Amino acid sequence: MSLMGHGRVVIEPTIAVIEADYCSGCRVCNNLCAYGAISFDDVRSVSEINPALCKGCGTCVAACPSGAAQAQHYRIEQVFAEIEGLLAL
C-alpha cells in the first residue's frame, strides 16, 4: 500500500530558512527547535532546515547570533520597516 497516493501534505507558508553564507556553525538553533527541523551539515559546517518539519515558530530566527536564520518571506529589513511605520503613527 502506497502512502503517497492518499491525500496531500500541507506545509506552513512561513517557515525559517538559513542563509548558509552567514551561518557560523554555532548550532544554537539546532538545540532550540521544538520540531526537530534543524540539522547540522558536518561537511559544510552549517545548519539546515527541513521545510517539511518547520512550523515557522521563529525561535531559531530570534536566537541566531549571526542572523543567518531568517523567516522566509520576511527579511529583517521588512520587519524593521513595519516597526518604524507603527512607531510613526
N, C-alpha and C positions, 0 to 999 in steps of 0.2 A: 504494500500500500504506500503510495507516494503522498507526502505531506504538502508538497509544492503545488499540487493542483487543487487544494482546498482553501480558498479564500485569499486574503491579502494580508500583508504585513504593513502596519501603519507606523511610520517613523515621524517623530516630532519635527516640525518645520524649523524650529530654532534649536540648534544643537551647538555644542562647543567644537572648535577646531583649534589645532595647534600649528602655528607657523614655525616649521622646522628650522628656518634660518635664525629665529630668535630664541629657540629653546636652548636653555643652558644645560639641560640634562640633570637638573636637581632632583627630580622625581617627587616634588612636593604634591603635585596634582594626583599622582598615582595612588597615594595613600588616602587622599580625601574623597575620591569618587565613590559614592554610595552604591553605584550601579555596576561597578567593575568594568567601566567602559574605557579606561585608560590603561595602556600597556607601555612598556619601555622597549624600544628597539636598541638592543645592545650593539649592533653593527654601526648604526648611525648616531648612537648616543642621544636620542631624542625620544620624547613621549609621543604616543599616537592615540587618537580617539577613535573608537569603533562607533560609527554613526548609528548602527542598529541597536546599540546598547545605551547610548547617551540620551538622557531625558531633558537636557537643556536647563538644568537647575542653576548653573552658573557658579557653583562652588569652586571649580578649578580656575575659572576666569578671575574670580576675586582673589584667589590665593597665589596665582602665578607671579613670582617675583620679577621675572623678565618680561612679562606682558605677552608672552608667546601664545598663551591660551586666550582665545577670543570667542565671543558669542557670534556664531555665523549670522550674517545679515545685519549685525550691529557692531560697528567698529567703535573704538574708544572715542574717536573724534565725533562720531554721531551722538554718542551718549553725552559728551560734554556740551555739544551744541544744544541738545534738548534741555540740559540743566541750565545753561545760560539763558535760554529762552524763557524758562519758567521763572528764573530769578529776576528777569527784566520786567515781569508783569507787575 
